[in-house]
Amino acid sequence: DDVKFLISRCLKNDKCGGASDRLQDMPYNIMLANRTNRVLLVRWEKPAMLEKFLVPPAYHGIDWTVPDDMNEMLNRDGDWNLRGKETNEKLKIVSVIRRDSAAPIFRKYENEEVGHKM
């Protein structure tokens, strides 16, 4: 299994702001997952599970949810490899919580790599 994961997380005890705070980071998280060759998954538990509002596709499409067995393992081991470890290629799973500085980083990416606003 060479597949590596980046998890955008908001667990019950995380300080991650509201939905708009978390959604602001999604373009950056997508870029980061792409740059680090990771699959982006989402685990938001508060104020309720995100899957109650944004339903993953049943058959065709991309299932962005953290599989139950992976979630159980991460909760059991207690090591979500949080922040600053996103580019560590030795880690199979890393996670991020809302960043205060994602917007400027993403704007720089847009200007320097994409060449225009996305």
C-alpha positions as CSV (number, residue, x, y, z in Angstrom):
1,D,0.0,0.0,0.0
2,D,1.8,3.1,-1.3
3,V,-1.3,5.3,-0.9
4,K,-0.8,8.2,1.5
5,F,-3.5,10.4,3.0
6,L,-4.1,14.0,4.0
7,I,-7.1,14.4,6.3
8,S,-8.8,17.7,6.8
9,R,-10.1,17.2,10.3
10,C,-12.3,18.8,12.9
11,L,-12.7,16.4,15.7
12,K,-14.8,16.9,18.9
13,N,-11.8,18.5,20.8
14,D,-10.3,20.4,17.9
15,K,-10.5,24.2,17.7
16,C,-11.4,24.6,14.0
17,G,-13.9,27.4,13.7
18,G,-17.2,27.2,11.8
19,A,-18.0,25.7,8.4
20,S,-16.9,28.7,6.5
21,D,-13.5,28.7,8.3
22,R,-13.0,25.1,7.3
23,L,-14.2,25.5,3.7
24,Q,-11.8,28.4,3.2
25,D,-8.9,26.0,3.5
26,M,-10.2,23.4,1.1
27,P,-8.5,24.9,-2.0
28,Y,-5.2,24.9,-0.1
29,N,-5.8,21.3,1.2
30,I,-6.5,20.1,-2.4
31,M,-3.4,21.8,-3.6
32,L,-1.3,20.3,-0.7
33,A,-2.7,16.8,-1.3
34,N,-1.8,17.1,-4.9
35,R,1.7,18.4,-4.3
36,T,2.4,15.7,-1.7
37,N,0.8,12.9,-3.7
38,R,-1.8,12.2,-1.0
39,V,-5.5,11.4,-1.2
40,L,-7.5,14.1,0.6
41,L,-10.1,12.8,3.0
42,V,-12.4,14.9,5.3
43,R,-13.4,14.1,8.9
44,W,-15.5,16.8,10.5
45,E,-17.3,15.7,13.7
46,K,-18.7,19.0,15.0
47,P,-21.2,20.4,15.3
48,A,-22.3,17.1,13.6
49,M,-20.8,14.6,11.2
50,L,-20.3,16.4,7.8
51,E,-21.9,13.3,6.1
52,K,-25.2,14.3,7.6
53,F,-25.2,17.4,5.4
54,L,-22.9,16.7,2.5
55,V,-23.7,13.1,1.4
56,P,-20.8,11.2,-0.2
57,P,-21.8,9.5,-3.5
58,A,-23.2,6.0,-3.1
59,Y,-21.9,4.5,-6.4
60,H,-20.0,6.8,-8.7
61,G,-17.8,9.7,-7.7
62,I,-15.3,10.4,-5.0
63,D,-15.8,9.2,-1.5
64,W,-14.0,11.8,0.6
65,T,-14.8,10.3,4.0
66,V,-12.3,8.7,6.3
67,P,-13.1,4.9,6.3
68,D,-14.3,3.6,9.7
69,D,-11.4,1.2,10.1
70,M,-8.9,4.1,9.5
71,N,-10.8,6.3,11.9
72,E,-10.8,3.6,14.6
73,M,-7.1,3.1,14.2
74,L,-6.3,6.8,14.4
75,N,-8.5,7.2,17.5
76,R,-7.0,4.2,19.1
77,D,-3.4,5.1,18.4
78,G,-4.1,8.8,19.0
79,D,-1.6,10.0,16.4
80,W,-3.1,12.0,13.6
81,N,0.3,13.5,12.7
82,L,-1.0,16.9,13.0
83,R,0.3,20.1,11.4
84,G,3.7,20.7,9.9
85,K,4.1,17.0,8.9
86,E,2.2,17.3,5.6
87,T,5.3,16.9,3.4
88,N,6.9,14.1,5.5
89,E,6.9,11.3,2.9
90,K,7.5,8.6,5.5
91,L,4.2,9.2,7.1
92,K,1.2,7.3,5.6
93,I,-1.4,9.6,7.2
94,V,-1.2,13.3,8.1
95,S,-3.9,15.7,9.2
96,V,-4.6,19.4,9.2
97,I,-7.0,21.6,11.1
98,R,-8.0,25.1,9.9
99,R,-5.1,27.4,9.2
100,D,-5.0,31.1,9.8
101,S,-2.6,31.5,7.0
102,A,-3.9,29.3,4.2
103,A,-5.3,32.0,2.0
104,P,-2.0,33.9,1.4
105,I,-0.3,30.6,0.7
106,F,-2.9,29.6,-1.8
107,R,-2.9,33.0,-3.5
108,K,0.8,32.7,-3.9
109,Y,0.3,29.3,-5.5
110,E,-2.3,30.7,-7.8
111,N,0.0,33.5,-9.0
112,E,3.2,31.6,-9.3
113,E,2.1,28.1,-10.4
114,V,-1.3,28.5,-12.0
115,G,-0.8,32.0,-13.4
116,H,-4.3,33.3,-12.6
117,K,-6.9,33.3,-9.9
118,M,-8.9,30.0,-9.7
